[in-house]
Amino acid sequence: MSLRVVGVDPGLTRCGLAVVDVEPNRRATLIDVTVVGTPAGTPLDQRLLAIADGIDAWLDEYKPDVVALERVFSQLNVSTVMGTAQASGVVIVSAARRNIPVALHTPTEVKAAVTGSGRADKQSVGKMVAKILRLDAPPQPADAADAAALAITHGWRGAAFGAAGAAASASAPRPAGGSSGLTPAQRAWIAAEAKARSVKAR
């Protein structure tokens, strides 16, 4: 059973979204990509509203097991950090309303997972995303390719969900009957990862 991951490359002007199904054998399949954006000069409240409407519709349509979101990085300039953080907050709230765990991944982690080098440039990441997803070319625009890279990274590195996602899941309301609250895909991934680790340990 595949794990459905929505990757989000947050930003006020352009917020990249990608849906990727990742199988336990690491085979990844792109389901859809889009970019939620607003023109320059749009008031902040309207920008955040557009992102909220876009991510709400995306999560309701594709019903992912987990959301993989780029972690806000302090090396960016202050205005960029603020905008990215504001967009990220909207995405996290949208996922939380649906009890979907959120995992955070740094740009370096994404580059390393997809290309093998944490210093890879955007072009290299795009080429590897296309290769991994068996596409003729990287998803366009670049924000969409970055979102797909985030989804792939989480599927490959996050097991059922990463450390941040596990924390989010742990704090989420549990269904009645003592269930773990995991989806069937997440449980299947945990079992597959555990089996793979036990085989390697022998």
Residue pairs with C-beta under 8 A, 6 or more apart in sequence:
1 24
1 184
1 185
1 188
1 189
2 21
2 22
2 23
2 24
2 29
2 185
3 21
3 22
3 23
3 65
3 66
3 155
3 160
3 185
3 186
3 188
3 189
4 19
4 20
4 21
4 31
4 62
4 63
4 64
4 65
4 66
4 185
5 19
5 20
5 21
5 22
5 64
5 65
5 66
5 67
5 68
5 151
5 152
5 154
5 155
6 17
6 18
6 19
6 58
6 59
6 62
6 64
6 66
6 67
6 68
6 151
7 16
7 17
7 18
7 19
7 20
7 67
7 68
7 69
7 146
7 147
7 148
7 149
7 150
7 151
7 152
7 153
7 154
8 15
8 16
8 17
8 55
8 67
8 68
8 69
8 70
8 88
8 91
8 147
8 150
9 15
9 16
9 17
9 70
9 143
9 144
9 146
9 147
9 150
10 69
10 70
10 72
10 84
10 87
10 88
10 91
11 83
11 84
11 87
11 143
12 38
12 44
12 47
12 48
12 51
12 83
12 84
12 86
12 87
13 37
13 38
13 40
13 47
13 83
14 35
14 36
14 37
14 141
14 143
15 35
15 36
15 37
15 51
15 54
15 55
15 87
15 91
15 143
16 33
16 34
16 35
16 141
16 142
16 143
16 144
16 145
16 146
16 147
17 33
17 34
17 35
17 36
17 54
17 55
17 58
17 144
17 147
18 30
18 32
18 33
18 139
18 144
18 147
18 148
18 150
18 151
19 30
19 31
19 32
19 33
19 58
19 62
19 64
19 151
20 28
20 29
20 30
20 31
20 133
20 148
20 151
20 152
20 155
21 28
21 29
21 31
22 28
22 29
22 151
22 152
22 154
22 155
22 156
23 29
24 188
24 189
24 192
24 193
24 196
26 155
26 156
28 132
28 133
28 151
28 152
28 155
28 156
29 133
29 134
30 133
30 135
30 139
30 148
31 62
32 62
33 139
33 144
33 147
33 148
34 54
34 58
34 144
35 141
35 143
35 144
36 50
36 51
36 53
36 54
36 55
37 50
38 46
38 47
38 50
42 50
44 86
48 86
48 87
48 90
51 87
51 90
51 91
52 90
52 93
52 94
55 90
55 91
55 94
55 95
56 94
59 67
59 94
59 95
59 98
59 100
60 98
64 100
65 100
65 101
65 160
65 161
65 183
65 185
65 186
66 100
66 101
66 102
66 103
66 154
66 158
66 160
66 161
66 165
66 186
67 91
67 95
67 100
67 101
67 102
67 103
68 102
68 103
68 105
68 150
68 151
68 153
68 154
68 158
68 162
69 88
69 91
69 92
69 102
69 103
69 104
69 105
69 150
70 84
70 88
70 104
70 105
70 106
70 107
70 110
70 146
70 150
71 104
71 105
71 106
71 107
72 81
72 84
72 85
72 88
73 81
73 106
73 107
74 81
76 84
91 102
92 102
95 101
95 102
95 168
96 102
96 168
96 172
99 172
99 173
99 181
101 161
101 165
101 166
101 168
101 169
101 172
102 164
102 165
102 168
103 154
103 158
103 161
103 162
103 163
103 164
103 165
103 168
104 162
104 164
105 113
105 150
105 153
105 154
105 157
105 158
105 162
108 118
108 119
109 118
109 153
109 157
110 125
110 146
110 149
110 150
110 153
111 117
111 118
111 119
111 120
111 124
111 125
111 149
112 118
112 120
113 149
113 152
113 153
113 156
113 157
114 120
114 125
114 128
114 129
114 132
114 149
114 152
114 153
115 124
115 125
115 128
117 124
120 128
122 142
122 145
122 146
125 145
125 146
125 149
126 138
126 142
126 145
127 138
128 149
129 135
129 138
129 139
129 145
129 148
129 149
129 152
130 136
130 137
130 138
130 139
130 145
132 152
133 148
133 152
138 145
139 145
139 147
139 148
154 161
154 162
154 165
158 165
159 189
159 190
159 193
160 182
160 186
160 187
160 189
160 190
160 193
161 168
161 169
161 186
169 181
169 182
172 181
173 181
174 180
174 181
175 181
180 187
182 190
